[in-house]
Amino acid sequence: MSTILDLDPFDLPGWLGEGEVVWEPETSIAGGSLVRGRLTDGDRSVPCDLLAVDEAYPSPVAGDGVRRQSHQAWRHGQVHLVEHDGRPTLAVPGRDFTADAVLEAVGRLAKAVGAETERYSVLLRLGESRGG
C-alpha cells in the first residue's frame, strides 16, 4: 500500500478556480483503481489522479482511515483530496471508474477549489494509447 497523505484543495494552484479547466487521463479509465491524469487550462497543467479507494485485491490500495474519509466526503457531496505517490489525487469510493464517476469526482473538485462546475470539462479515452 502506498503512502497517502491528506491534501488541502487550497494547496493546489489558484488558476484551477479561475478559468476553463480540462481533466484528461493518461490512459483509459477502465484500467483499474488508479487513473493517472492532468488538469490543464491550455497554458498550465498540474497532475491530478483518481484513486478508487475500495479496491482490495490483490492488496488494499488505501488504509481504513483514507477509505472512511473518502466515503464521508462523498456522502456530503465533496471529494477527498490526497497526495498519492507525490501527486494530487481524488480519493473516490469504489473499486474502479465509470464515466459518470469521473464526471462526478472532477465536478466535486471544481467546487472544492471555488470554481463553477460549468468551467470544468473531462476528456475521456475510449481505449489505451498505442504509443510508439
N, C-alpha and C positions, 0 to 999 in steps of 0.2 A: 504494500500500500504506500503510495506517495505521500509526501508531506503536503498538507492542505492548511493554509492559513486564512483567517478572515481578512477581507479587504473592504475598505470603505469606498462607496461609489465616488466620493469627493476626492479620492486619491487618483482617479482617472483624469485624463486631460480635459480641460474646460470646454474645448471645442466640441466635445460629444453632446453638449447640451445647447449648442448654439445654431447649428445648421442642419443641412441634409446629411445623413449618415447611412452607409450601407454596411451590413454584416455579410461577409462572404466566407463560406467554408473552404478549406484547402482540399477537402475530399468530399465524397458523398456523405450525407447524413446517415446513411444506412450502414456505416462502418463500425458501429458498436457504441460503447458507453462514452467514449471521448471523441469529440469532433473538434479538430483544430480549426480556427478561423481568425478573421481580422475585421475590425471596424475601420472604415475609411470615409473621408469626406471628399475624396478626389485628390487632395494635396497631401494629406497626412493620414497615417494609419497607426493602429495600435492592435496588438494581439488580443483576441477575446475568444476563448474556447468555451465549449459546452461540455458538461460532465453529468451523465446520468448516474446519480449517487446510489441507486439501489442495486446496481449490478454487483453480484456476489460470486460469480463463477468465472474463472477458476479460483479467484480470490476477490475479496471485497475491494472496491475502488475507493471507498470512503469509510471512515470510522462512524460509530454510532452518533457521536456529537454532531458531526457535519451533516449526517443524514437527518437527524432530528431538526437542526436549524434550517435545513433546506425545505423540509416538509412544512415547518412552521411558517417560514416566509411565504411559501407558495400558497398556503391556506389563507394568508392575509393579503393576497394579491401582489406580493412582492417576489423578488428573486434573490437568492443568497449569492453574493459575490465573494469569491475566494481567490487566493493565489494558489495555483496548482502547477507544479514544475516550473515555478518562476513566472508564470503567465496569468493575467487576469482571466478568470473562468466563472461562468454562470453555473452554479450547482443546482441541478434540476431534479425533482423527484422522478423516478422511473428507472428503467434498465436500458433504454435506447431512445432514439428520437424519431418523431414523425414531423412532417412539415408543420402541422398545427402546433406541436410542442415548441419547435424552433421559433415560430412567429410569436407565440405567447411569451417565451423567455426573453427574446430581444425587445418586445414591447414593454415588458416589465423593467428591463434595463433602461430603456429610454425614460421611463417615469422616474427611475432612481436617480438619474443624472439631471433631472429637471427639464427634459426635452418633451416636446409634443410627439406623441407616437406617430402622427402622420408624417413626421420628418425622417422617420427611420424606414429603411427598406431591407429586405432579405433577399439574397441571391442564392438559389439552391442549385446544386449539381445533380443531374439525373444519373450519373454513373461516375466511375473512377476515371481520372485522367490517365492517359497512356504515355505521359512524358517520354522524352526522348533519348 
